Amino acid sequence: MADMKNKVFTSGEVAHICGVSPDTVSRWFDLGQIEGYRLGPGGDRRIPYESLRRFMLSHGIPLARLEEGEQRILVVDDDPYYLDTIPAALAKNGNYEIYTASTGFDAGAQVVEHNPHLIILDIHLSDMDGRMVAERVKSRPETRSTRILAISGYLDEEAASGLADYGFDHYLKKPFHIAELFDCVKDLLEMPAGRVAKPKRSSLTGE
């Protein structure tokens, strides 16, 4: 991440990241909408990482392409079994940076420090309702596009269907099969936020 923060992008690279034409980036630059500097006799535009990141956040452009390869996942659960099992399974079967928290308070600190791409969040934490954590995550410009996967063994179908109102993108009912977790993680890191799927019951195993 430190190397990424020192990176400087060309207009073409910014165009690819933001999904626009290089001419559009040039207009942003010339109008002062995105900060940077010119380089060499030709005056080639250069845009530093932090400048591009601020621009993307202020214009609601997802940061996924800017931070490709840095798939950060935060697992929040006050059950030691899940807090051990989920990170171990993800670390074994995917290329992720994984962080953990056992309380809503600790989760908030981890979110601010790491800006995770995905949060696997237990609804019933010891210190607060997980729905409150999700709302706070989605209210931050830096994590507005963070995907949030709810996990719980105590929600009925009606309560589960209302999770989207709090910012959750998907829901798994405990206990769940580890393969189902992998599918959810993959889908959520690749798809737009805003969908909550019906829970499926299975067992948290590798079978």
VOLUMVO-80735 format. One line per 10 residues: number of its first residue (from 1); for each residue z, y, x of N, C-alpha, C. Coordinates in steps of 0.02 Angstrom, whole numbers, plus 50000, padded with zeros to 5 digits. Example, Ala and Ser with C-alpha at 12.3 -4.5 7.8 and 13.67 -1.06 7.14 Angstrom:
BEGIN
1) 50390,49716,50660,50390,49775,50615,50390,49835,50660 | 50354,49888,50642,50357,49947,50684,50394,50002,50645;
// end
This chain:
BEGIN
1) 50000,49940,50041,50000,50000,50000,50000,50063,50043 | 50035,50061,50099,50037,50119,50143,49967,50135,50168 | 49927,50083,50186,49859,50094,50209,49816,50124,50154 | 49826,50101,50092,49788,50127,50036,49802,50201,50025 | 49865,50222,50032,49883,50292,50021,49850,50338,50073 | 49830,50312,50129,49796,50352,50181,49720,50350,50174 | 49696,50314,50125,49623,50305,50117,49591,50369,50089 | 49531,50382,50111,49491,50438,50085,49426,50410,50058 | 49406,50432,49999,49348,50404,49965,49288,50451,49965 | 49228,50422,49966,49167,50460,49957,49155,50471,49882;
11) 49108,50514,49866,49091,50526,49795,49066,50461,49763 | 49027,50422,49800,49002,50359,49773,49057,50310,49758 | 49106,50306,49802,49162,50261,49791,49204,50282,49731 | 49214,50348,49724,49251,50373,49666,49213,50358,49602 | 49147,50365,49604,49106,50351,49546,49113,50279,49524 | 49113,50233,49572,49121,50162,49556,49190,50148,49526 | 49242,50177,49555,49310,50166,49532,49319,50192,49461 | 49291,50251,49447,49301,50283,49381,49248,50262,49330 | 49197,50226,49351,49145,50204,49304,49100,50260,49281 | 49084,50307,49326,49039,50363,49309,48985,50368,49363;
21) 48940,50416,49355,48888,50426,49405,48913,50470,49462 | 48883,50465,49522,48903,50509,49577,48894,50583,49560 | 48844,50600,49519,48834,50669,49499,48894,50695,49460 | 48924,50652,49418,48982,50673,49380,49041,50687,49426 | 49050,50645,49477,49103,50657,49525,49091,50722,49563 | 49029,50735,49580,49013,50798,49615,49030,50858,49572 | 49017,50853,49507,49035,50909,49463,49110,50918,49459 | 49147,50861,49454,49221,50865,49454,49245,50902,49516 | 49217,50883,49572,49237,50912,49636,49220,50986,49638 | 49159,51004,49621,49136,51074,49626,49173,51120,49577;
31) 49196,51092,49521,49233,51132,49472,49308,51134,49487 | 49328,51098,49541,49399,51098,49559,49442,51053,49516 | 49410,51009,49477,49449,50963,49435,49480,50907,49475 | 49449,50890,49530,49476,50839,49575,49477,50869,49645 | 49533,50863,49679,49542,50896,49743,49516,50854,49801 | 49489,50887,49850,49463,50853,49909,49440,50904,49960 | 49397,50882,50005,49371,50926,50056,49301,50904,50076 | 49266,50947,50111,49199,50930,50134,49201,50912,50208 | 49154,50868,50227,49156,50840,50295,49087,50846,50327 | 49086,50871,50390,49024,50872,50428,48975,50925,50407;
41) 48919,50929,50443,48868,50981,50430,48839,50977,50359 | 48835,50916,50333,48806,50908,50266,48855,50924,50210 | 48918,50935,50228,48967,50951,50177,48982,50893,50129 | 48979,50831,50155,48993,50774,50113,49064,50778,50084 | 49069,50763,50021,49134,50768,49986,49178,50708,50004 | 49242,50723,50015,49291,50671,50028,49352,50683,49984 | 49377,50630,49953,49431,50636,49905,49488,50589,49926 | 49546,50616,49944,49603,50574,49964,49630,50531,49907 | 49662,50477,49925,49690,50430,49877,49735,50465,49826 | 49784,50504,49850,49833,50535,49804,49799,50582,49755;
51) 49748,50618,49779,49711,50663,49735,49675,50625,49681 | 49643,50570,49700,49607,50529,49652,49655,50498,49602 | 49711,50474,49626,49760,50443,49582,49786,50493,49531 | 49802,50554,49552,49825,50605,49505,49773,50621,49453 | 49710,50625,49475,49656,50640,49429,49649,50584,49377 | 49651,50522,49399,49644,50465,49353,49700,50463,49303 | 49761,50476,49325,49818,50476,49279,49812,50531,49228 | 49793,50591,49249,49789,50648,49203,49732,50641,49153 | 49682,50599,49169,49625,50589,49124,49626,50521,49089 | 49682,50485,49096,49688,50421,49061,49642,50367,49086;
61) 49622,50370,49149,49579,50319,49179,49623,50265,49209 | 49616,50201,49188,49658,50148,49215,49655,50143,49290 | 49712,50130,49321,49716,50128,49394,49695,50061,49424 | 49676,50013,49382,49665,49945,49405,49614,49942,49462 | 49557,49978,49455,49506,49975,49508,49528,50010,49572 | 49569,50061,49565,49593,50096,49623,49639,50052,49664 | 49677,50009,49630,49727,49968,49663,49709,49894,49662 | 49644,49880,49662,49622,49810,49662,49652,49772,49721 | 49671,49711,49708,49700,49669,49760,49775,49675,49765 | 49804,49722,49729,49875,49732,49729,49903,49716,49660;
71) 49897,49655,49639,49920,49633,49573,49996,49624,49575 | 50031,49675,49551,50104,49675,49553,50132,49654,49485 | 50177,49606,49486,50206,49579,49425,50282,49585,49429 | 50312,49613,49377,50384,49618,49372,50408,49569,49318 | 50454,49525,49336,50483,49477,49290,50554,49500,49273 | 50567,49510,49208,50633,49535,49186,50663,49486,49137 | 50719,49455,49157,50752,49406,49114,50824,49397,49139 | 50871,49392,49093,50941,49382,49114,50960,49308,49115 | 50911,49264,49102,50921,49192,49107,50900,49170,49177 | 50947,49147,49219,50931,49128,49288,50875,49076,49292;
81) 50871,49032,49242,50819,48980,49244,50749,49012,49243 | 50737,49056,49196,50672,49088,49192,50660,49137,49249 | 50713,49170,49271,50706,49218,49325,50688,49184,49391 | 50705,49120,49397,50686,49080,49456,50619,49045,49445 | 50610,49015,49386,50552,48973,49373,50487,49012,49369 | 50487,49068,49333,50425,49106,49324,50400,49134,49390 | 50440,49170,49430,50414,49195,49494,50391,49140,49541 | 50428,49084,49542,50409,49029,49587,50341,49001,49567 | 50330,48993,49501,50267,48966,49477,50209,49014,49491 | 50220,49078,49480,50167,49127,49492,50151,49132,49566;
91) 50202,49131,49609,50191,49135,49681,50152,49075,49707 | 50163,49018,49676,50131,48957,49698,50058,48954,49676 | 50043,48985,49619,49977,48976,49589,49935,49040,49585 | 49958,49094,49615,49918,49155,49612,49934,49201,49670 | 49890,49249,49681,49899,49297,49735,49929,49361,49706 | 49995,49360,49695,50029,49417,49664,50088,49440,49707 | 50103,49505,49700,50166,49531,49726,50216,49528,49668 | 50270,49491,49676,50314,49478,49620,50383,49509,49632 | 50408,49544,49582,50474,49574,49585,50514,49549,49525 | 50580,49551,49530,50622,49525,49476,50678,49575,49460;
101) 50702,49570,49398,50759,49609,49375,50794,49569,49320 | 50860,49573,49319,50898,49535,49269,50926,49580,49214 | 50918,49646,49220,50942,49693,49169,50888,49745,49155 | 50894,49779,49098,50848,49832,49082,50854,49890,49131 | 50915,49904,49153,50926,49958,49201,50889,49943,49267 | 50898,49882,49292,50864,49864,49355,50788,49864,49346 | 50766,49844,49286,50694,49843,49273,50665,49914,49277 | 50702,49963,49250,50679,50032,49254,50671,50055,49325 | 50718,50038,49368,50713,50058,49438,50653,50025,49472 | 50642,49961,49457,50585,49925,49487,50519,49954,49463;
111) 50515,49974,49400,50454,50003,49373,50437,50067,49409 | 50486,50111,49419,50475,50174,49453,50454,50163,49526 | 50484,50113,49558,50469,50102,49629,50402,50069,49640 | 50383,50021,49596,50324,49979,49610,50265,49990,49563 | 50274,50024,49506,50219,50033,49458,50181,49967,49447 | 50213,49917,49419,50181,49851,49412,50120,49852,49366 | 50074,49807,49378,50017,49799,49334,50036,49760,49271 | 50085,49715,49279,50106,49672,49224,50182,49664,49226 | 50213,49667,49167,50285,49653,49161,50294,49595,49113 | 50328,49543,49136,50347,49487,49093,50419,49500,49073;
121) 50430,49516,49010,50492,49548,48989,50526,49509,48932 | 50587,49486,48946,50627,49454,48894,50651,49507,48844 | 50647,49492,48781,50666,49540,48729,50741,49552,48728 | 50780,49499,48736,50853,49503,48727,50888,49503,48795 | 50894,49563,48825,50929,49570,48888,51003,49584,48876 | 51042,49575,48928,51115,49583,48920,51136,49655,48909 | 51097,49703,48936,51118,49773,48931,51078,49815,48882 | 51019,49792,48862,50979,49830,48814,50924,49787,48785 | 50896,49811,48730,50840,49777,48697,50777,49787,48739 | 50741,49733,48751,50681,49737,48791,50628,49783,48761;
131) 50631,49793,48696,50583,49839,48664,50593,49910,48688 | 50655,49928,48703,50669,49994,48729,50639,50002,48799 | 50643,49948,48839,50614,49949,48905,50538,49959,48900 | 50506,49922,48855,50434,49927,48846,50412,49997,48826 | 50449,50028,48781,50432,50096,48760,50435,50145,48818 | 50486,50137,48860,50494,50182,48918,50437,50172,48968 | 50417,50110,48978,50362,50095,49024,50298,50129,49000 | 50283,50121,48936,50220,50148,48909,50222,50224,48904 | 50281,50254,48906,50286,50327,48901,50274,50362,48968 | 50275,50323,49023,50264,50352,49090,50188,50354,49104;
141) 50162,50412,49125,50091,50415,49142,50071,50363,49194 | 50116,50350,49242,50100,50303,49296,50094,50231,49273 | 50126,50214,49217,50126,50144,49193,50101,50138,49121 | 50065,50189,49099,50039,50188,49030,49994,50128,49018 | 49956,50108,49069,49910,50052,49061,49939,49986,49086 | 50003,49985,49104,50036,49923,49125,50037,49874,49066 | 50018,49812,49078,50021,49761,49026,50093,49735,49021 | 50115,49720,48960,50182,49695,48951,50180,49632,48908 | 50204,49577,48937,50208,49513,48902,50280,49501,48880 | 50290,49497,48815,50357,49483,48788,50370,49408,48788;
151) 50431,49389,48806,50452,49320,48801,50519,49317,48765 | 50527,49270,48720,50589,49263,48683,50589,49197,48645 | 50649,49171,48635,50655,49111,48594,50687,49126,48527 | 50698,49190,48511,50737,49208,48452,50701,49252,48402 | 50638,49266,48413,50601,49309,48366,50566,49267,48313 | 50570,49289,48250,50531,49256,48199,50460,49287,48200 | 50416,49259,48159,50346,49279,48162,50337,49353,48143 | 50377,49376,48095,50371,49446,48073,50391,49494,48129 | 50447,49478,48164,50469,49521,48219,50419,49520,48276 | 50391,49461,48289,50342,49455,48343,50280,49496,48329;
161) 50259,49498,48265,50198,49535,48248,50208,49610,48255 | 50270,49634,48257,50283,49705,48265,50291,49728,48337 | 50285,49683,48384,50296,49701,48454,50246,49751,48480 | 50185,49750,48454,50134,49797,48477,50156,49869,48466 | 50197,49881,48416,50220,49949,48401,50264,49976,48458 | 50292,49932,48498,50335,49953,48553,50299,49954,48620 | 50235,49935,48620,50196,49937,48681,50182,49869,48712 | 50203,49815,48679,50189,49748,48706,50116,49730,48694 | 50088,49692,48740,50018,49672,48736,50009,49599,48718 | 50061,49559,48724,50057,49488,48710,50127,49461,48703;
171) 50133,49401,48674,50198,49372,48663,50195,49296,48672 | 50244,49269,48708,50253,49197,48715,50323,49178,48690 | 50326,49126,48651,50389,49103,48625,50419,49051,48672 | 50481,49060,48693,50515,49011,48735,50535,48951,48692 | 50533,48891,48722,50506,48875,48789,50430,48869,48786 | 50396,48885,48840,50323,48883,48842,50300,48843,48902 | 50239,48818,48897,50209,48779,48951,50187,48826,49007 | 50196,48806,49069,50180,48848,49125,50105,48865,49127 | 50063,48819,49104,49991,48833,49103,49975,48888,49053 | 50013,48891,49000,50003,48944,48950,50022,49012,48979;
181) 50075,49013,49019,50095,49074,49053,50040,49098,49100 | 50010,49053,49139,49956,49072,49185,49898,49103,49146 | 49880,49072,49089,49824,49098,49049,49839,49169,49025 | 49901,49180,49002,49920,49247,48978,49917,49298,49034 | 49944,49280,49091,49945,49326,49148,49873,49345,49168 | 49830,49296,49173,49761,49308,49191,49726,49353,49140 | 49735,49337,49076,49703,49376,49024,49728,49448,49022 | 49793,49457,49029,49821,49524,49024,49802,49568,49083 | 49792,49538,49141,49771,49577,49199,49697,49595,49197 | 49661,49563,49152,49588,49575,49148,49566,49611,49085;
191) 49608,49612,49033,49587,49638,48969,49623,49702,48951 | 49595,49742,48905,49629,49803,48883,49695,49787,48849 | 49744,49833,48856,49809,49823,48823,49802,49833,48748 | 49853,49810,48711,49856,49825,48640,49853,49765,48594 | 49848,49704,48622,49843,49645,48578,49905,49602,48586 | 49933,49581,48530,49989,49535,48530,49966,49471,48497 | 49970,49416,48534,49947,49352,48508,50002,49316,48472 | 49984,49270,48428,50033,49230,48394,50068,49184,48444 | 50134,49176,48438,50170,49134,48485,50152,49061,48477 | 50154,49025,48532,50143,48953,48531,50202,48919,48563;
201) 50226,48866,48534,50284,48831,48561,50262,48772,48603 | 50289,48768,48664,50278,48710,48708,50335,48711,48757 | 50328,48674,48812,50383,48670,48860,50365,48703,48925 | 50413,48732,48958,50401,48765,49023,50402,48712,49077 | 50345,48681,49088,50338,48628,49137,50271,48637,49172 | 50261,48600,49223,50197,48602,49259,50150,48548,49237 | 50169,48510,49186,50127,48454,49166,50065,48478,49129;
// end
